[in-house]
Amino acid sequence: MALKNAFEDLATEATLGQVADSVATKDLRIARASLFGEQRIEYLGTAPPGSAETATVWTVKKFAYDGNGLISIVTVEDAAWTNRTNLF
């Protein structure tokens, strides 16, 4: 839940499934979040500022939720944000 709150500003402008136009800059990184279902984060990516979403410089995390709402997180580095659904 805390992770969802941390990226709530990114999610508020989104349609379900993607936060394509929302960008956050923090610690010289940019972030993207992709949502599914009940506005839960499914993918979270960070990259250096100015990075293209197709560049293989992203760190992408996939969040999986069990029936109790608990999550597991898998991380892939040096990936393209646009390829996130094929990484896992």
C-alpha positions as semicolon CSV with decimal commas, in nm:
position;residue;x (nm);y (nm);z (nm)
1;M;0,000;0,000;0,000
2;A;0,287;0,239;0,079
3;L;0,431;0,186;-0,268
4;K;0,095;0,266;-0,423
5;N;0,079;0,587;-0,221
6;A;0,433;0,682;-0,321
7;F;0,334;0,680;-0,685
8;E;-0,023;0,801;-0,640
9;D;0,050;1,128;-0,820
10;L;0,168;0,932;-1,124
11;A;-0,144;0,720;-1,118
12;T;-0,401;0,996;-1,085
13;E;-0,351;1,111;-1,443
14;A;-0,359;0,760;-1,585
15;T;-0,610;0,546;-1,753
16;L;-0,608;0,187;-1,634
17;G;-0,320;-0,003;-1,783
18;Q;-0,064;0,275;-1,835
19;V;0,085;0,595;-1,700
20;A;0,252;0,695;-2,023
21;D;0,256;1,071;-1,992
22;S;0,333;1,111;-1,624
23;V;0,696;1,161;-1,532
24;A;0,855;1,210;-1,193
25;T;1,209;1,335;-1,147
26;K;1,385;1,238;-0,827
27;D;1,750;1,173;-0,756
28;L;1,832;1,237;-1,122
29;R;1,607;0,954;-1,238
30;I;1,280;0,946;-1,427
31;A;1,004;0,704;-1,339
32;R;0,711;0,539;-1,513
33;A;0,435;0,329;-1,358
34;S;0,198;0,094;-1,534
35;L;-0,126;0,002;-1,360
36;F;-0,375;-0,282;-1,377
37;G;-0,695;-0,390;-1,208
38;E;-0,779;-0,189;-0,899
39;Q;-0,518;0,079;-0,970
40;R;-0,236;-0,143;-0,844
41;I;0,112;-0,088;-0,979
42;E;0,213;-0,374;-1,207
43;Y;0,538;-0,234;-1,349
44;L;0,766;0,042;-1,222
45;G;1,062;0,167;-1,424
46;T;1,341;0,416;-1,360
47;A;1,604;0,555;-1,595
48;P;1,841;0,851;-1,627
49;P;1,670;1,180;-1,723
50;G;1,617;1,217;-2,097
51;S;1,620;0,842;-2,161
52;A;1,394;0,723;-2,440
53;E;1,141;0,460;-2,337
54;T;1,294;0,236;-2,605
55;A;1,650;0,269;-2,469
56;T;1,787;-0,032;-2,279
57;V;1,887;0,177;-1,977
58;W;1,576;0,119;-1,765
59;T;1,550;-0,072;-1,440
60;V;1,206;-0,235;-1,453
61;K;1,029;-0,395;-1,157
62;K;0,726;-0,621;-1,188
63;F;0,489;-0,644;-0,893
64;A;0,279;-0,958;-0,843
65;Y;-0,008;-0,962;-0,592
66;D;-0,144;-1,271;-0,420
67;G;-0,499;-1,318;-0,295
68;N;-0,415;-1,140;0,031
69;G;-0,279;-0,831;-0,144
70;L;0,083;-0,917;-0,062
71;I;0,337;-0,857;-0,335
72;S;0,650;-1,010;-0,477
73;I;0,886;-0,797;-0,683
74;V;1,115;-0,907;-0,967
75;T;1,372;-0,662;-1,107
76;V;1,536;-0,651;-1,451
77;E;1,811;-0,401;-1,532
78;D;1,927;-0,265;-1,867
79;A;1,586;-0,307;-2,025
80;A;1,358;-0,095;-2,242
81;W;1,042;0,039;-2,076
82;T;0,849;-0,032;-2,396
83;N;0,946;-0,401;-2,369
84;R;0,842;-0,443;-2,005
85;T;0,564;-0,695;-2,065
86;N;0,807;-0,930;-2,245
87;L;1,079;-0,921;-1,978
88;F;0,922;-1,150;-1,721
